[in-house]
Amino acid sequence: MTKLKPLVLCLCLEAVVVMISIPGSHCRALVPNDEKLIENTCKKTPNYSVCLQSLKASPGSSSADVTGLAQIMVKVMKAKANDALRRIHELQRVGSGPQERKALSSCADKYKAVLIADVPQATEALQKGDPKFAEDGANDAANEATYCESDFSGKSPLTKQNNAMHDVAAVTAAISLLGDMLCTLVVVAAISKTNCRIMEQKNSNLIEETCKQTRQHDLCVQYLLSDPRSTDADDVTGLALIMVNVIKTKANKGLDKIHQLLRESPEPGEEEALSGCVDRYKAIVEADVAQAVAGLQKGNPKFAEDGANDAGVEATSCEKGFSGKSPLTNDNNAIRDAAATTAAIVRLLL
């Protein structure tokens, strides 16, 4: 959910209502627990019944605040991932055809990624009061389950486990952001309009000056300003991380479109091209984006630039996979543009 930023309000009022986000760990004293907290929280998620069942079955949920409920759901995610891995290993021991063995192996890697990367990311983010990062971890886990399901060319033997993982992760993501919303204090503060304008101008100048050094200035500004976190970014690295998230969002959107097209029984040639694009878009989400983020976080901009450029290459390869008119031209162009803009911003750090 997009939050109103104090800097925007400053332009209009001398005395304004300021939204001050505080760490989720402090919420218990501010958001009183009651017996209906679980029900009210679950009503704001995409799957009320899964949310309610998962939380009420977990010890400690009755005394938890919203952030505590999100932490419990992360533990449920972990349990579901372990359940899926056990099922995968059972199927691998029983034996199957080459294609199913390949799909099972791929799914095992995906569920390991949930346990090794996504769950720790969500857990740490909630502990540190960073709900957006926690949401990203939960959404990544949901995507892994979706990708696992699509790995099977025929009927998937893991549909039950994948659906369970996806539903639980989606609920976790929703509660993570809800915790951020409920743990926002509204206070009245007298703030100088002049000072506010200076702070906003400084941030606007950063975006403007950064985007001037990319090939598509207007698109760069549009991408950055569409993300509310850009008003908090105080350096080029912060803007670059936002752009990497743009690549990820567009790749996930493209994957959803590809799966929809595959369900519509395309012609053999187009089906083969679409399947190839699935692999390329997965590579963007699972490898290129992860590489770019890691490079930026570890102070290795060249590694991050390579990840962004690789994402653009994958989109180009997808487009070339169609012998006739491509149904993914807009999606591929969007990823190429976002990747090129990201790479240009990252190069400013070299």
N, C-alpha and C positions, 0 to 999 in steps of 0.2 A: 504494500500500500504506500503511495506517495505521501510524504509528509510535507506540510508547509514549512518553509524555511524562514528563520527569523530575519535574515537579511532582506527578504522580499517584503516582509511586513514593515521593516524599518523605513522603507521609502515612503510609506503612507502615514505613519503615526509617530507622534513624539513619545507617547506612552503606549507600549504595545504588549500583546500577549506573546510570550516567547516559549517555544516548545523546547524543553531541555531533556534530552534523553539521558538516562542514568543506567548503570550496569544492571542487568537482570538479577544479579545476586542480591541487590538491595530492594527488590520489589516486595518482599514478604512484609516489610513494615509499612508499605504504602498501599498495597492491594490486599485487603483482608480476605482470608479464606472463608468460604462458607460451603455448605453441603451442595450447593448448586453450581459451584465453580466449574466442575468437570462438565456438567451438562451444557452450561452456557458457553464454555470454551469449544466443546465439540460441535455445537450448532454453527460455529463459524469456520468449520473445516469442510473439505469436499466430500467427506464420508463420515457422517455422524455415527452410524452404527459401529464401524470399525474403530473409530476414535473412542467411543464410550466403552466398548468391550475391552479394548486394549488397556485403557487407563484403569478401569474398575478392577481388572484382574491383576493389577500391579500393586504390590505393597508400597505404602507411602503416598499414594496418589491423593488420599483423602485430606492430607495435611499439606499438600504441595501448593505453591503459587503457580502462576502460568508458566514461568520459566522452568520451574520444577516439573511441570507436566510435559514440557517439551523435552527435558532431559530423560524422562521416563520413556517417551516415545522413541528417542534415539536408541535406548536399550532394547526396545521392541524391534526396531530395525535390525539391530545386531543379531537378535535371536532369530529373526526371519531369514537373514542371510546365512546363518549357520545351518538352519533347517534345510535351505535350498542346497547348500554345499553337501550336506549329508545325503540328500536325495540324488544329487549328481554322482557322487561316489558310488552309491548303490547301483545306479544305472550303468556306470562304467564297469563295475565288476560283473554284471550280468552279461554284458557283451551286446553289441549292436553293429549296424552297418557302418561303413566308412564315413558317410555324411553325418550320421547322428553322433558318431564318436567325435568328429571335428566340432560339431555344434556344442556338445557337452563340454569339451575341453575349453572352448571359447567362453561358455557360461561360467565355468569354474573360475577362469581368470577375472570375469566381471564381478562375481560375488566376492572374490578375494579383494578386489579393488574397493568394494563397499566396506569390507571389514578393515582394510589397511589404510584407506584414505578417507572415504566419505564419513564413516562413523566417528573417527577421531577428530576430523575437521568440525563436524557439528557439535561434538562434545566440548571441544576446546572453545569454540566460538560462543557457546551458551555460557560457559564459565567466565569468559572474559567480557561478556556483555556486548557481543557483536552478532545480533540476530540475523543480519543479511548474509553473513558468511555461513552461519548455521543453516539458513534456508538453502543456500547454494549446495551445501553438502548433502542435505536431504534430497534435493531435486536431482542431484547427480546419482544418488542411489536409485531413485525411481527410474531414471534413464537407463541405468545398467540393466534393470529388470526388463525394461521394454526392448532393449537391444538383444538380450538373451533370447527372448521370445521370438524375435525376428530372425535369429540365427538358424532356426529349423525350417527347412524347405517344405516339409509336410506338417503333420500334426505334432505339436510340441508335447513332450512328456513332462514339461515343467510349468505348464500353464497355471496350475494351482499355486505353485510357489512364487512364480513371477507376479501374478496378480496380487498375492498377499504382500509381497515386498513393495510393489508399486503403491498400493493403497496406504500402507503404513507410512511409507516415505512421504507421500503427498500430505497426509495428515500432520506429520512432523513438521514439514515445511510451513504449513499454514499456522500451526501453533507457535512456531519460532517467531514469525513476524507479528503474531498477535501479542506475544509477550512484550515485544518492543513498543507496540501501540499502547498497551495498558500501563506500561511503566514509564509513560511520558508525563511529566509534570507540567502543569500550566501555571505560570507565575506572571505577575505584572511587573514590568521593569521599565524604568525611564531610560531611554537610550537616545543618544544624540543622532538625529537624522544625518548629520554631516559625517559622523564616524561610520555609520552604517553604509553610506554611499561609498566611502573610501574602501571599506572592506569588500563590498560587492564589486567595486570597480577593479580592485586588485585581482579578484578571482576571474572576472570577465576578461581582463587583459591577458591573464595566463592562457585561457582557452583561445582567445583571439590570436595571440602571438604564436601559440603552438600550431594552430590550424593553418596559419599563413605559410607554414613550412611543409605543408602536405600538398599533394597534387589536387585534392578536392576540398578546398577550404569550406565551402558551404555545407557539404556533406559531413565534414569533420565536426563543425560547430553543431549541426543538427544532432549527430550521434551523441555528442558529449552533453549537450543541454537537455537531451531527453532522459538522461539518467540523473535522478536527484542527488546522487553522491558527488556529482561534478561540482556542486556548490561547496563541498567540503574538501575537495582536492586542493592541496597547496603546493604541488610540484608536478613535474612532467611524468614522473613514475606513476603517480595517482591517476593521471589522465590515461596513460598507457594501459593500466590495469582495467579501467572502465572500457576501453576499446577492445581489449581481449574478451571481455564479457559480451560485447556486441557480437563478436565473431561467434562465440558459443551460442548465443541466443538465436542467431540467424541459421546456424547449422542445425540446431534442434528443430527449428521451425521447418527447415528443408527436409529433415528426416521424417517429420510427421506427414508432410505432403507426399514424399516418396512412398511411405507405407500405405497411404490412402490410394495412390495410383496403382500400386501392386495389388490391392484388394479388388480393383476394378477389372481384373483379368486383361491386361494389355496384350498386344501382339508379341510373339516370341522375341523379335528383335528388340523391341522397346523394353520388354521384361528383363532381358539380359543387361541392357544399359542401365535400367533402374537399379537392378541388383548390384551392379558395379558402383553406382552412386551411393548406395547404402554403405558399402565398405569405405568409400572415400569420405563420406560425411562422418562416419564413426571415427575414422582416423583423425579428423579435425577435432572432434569433441574429446576423444580419449587420449590423443597424443599431442597434437599441435597446440591446442589451448593449454593443456597441462604444462607443456614445455615453456610456452610464453610466460605463464604465470610464475613458474619456478625461476625462470631467468630473471624476471623483474624483482621478485622477492629476494633473490640471492645476489643481486647486484651484478648480474651477467647479461647486459643488454644484447650482446651479439647472439647469445643462445635464444633470447626472447624474440629477436628479429627473425631468426631462422624459423622459429615456430610459426610466426605470423605469415611469413612468406610461404611456408609449406601449406598452410591452410588455403592460400590463394591458388597454389598449384593443384591442390586436390579439387577445388571447384572447377578449374579449367579442364582438368582431366575428365571430370564428370560430364561437362558440356560436350566434350569431343567424343564421348562414348556413344552418342546418338547419331545414327546414319542419316536420319531425316531431321525434322523440326524437333527441338528439345522442349519438353514440357517444364523444364527446370531453369530456363534461361534467366528469368528474373531472380531466382534464388541464387544461382551461381554468380550472377553479376553482383548481387548484394554482398555475398561473402568475399568476392575478389576486392570489391571497393573497401569493405571494412578491413580486410587483411592488409591492403596496401596502405591505408591510412594508419593502421596500427604500426606497421613496420616503419613508416616515416616518422612517427612520433618516437618510437623506440630508438631510432638512429640518432635522435637529438641527445640521447644519453651516452653515446659512444665517445 
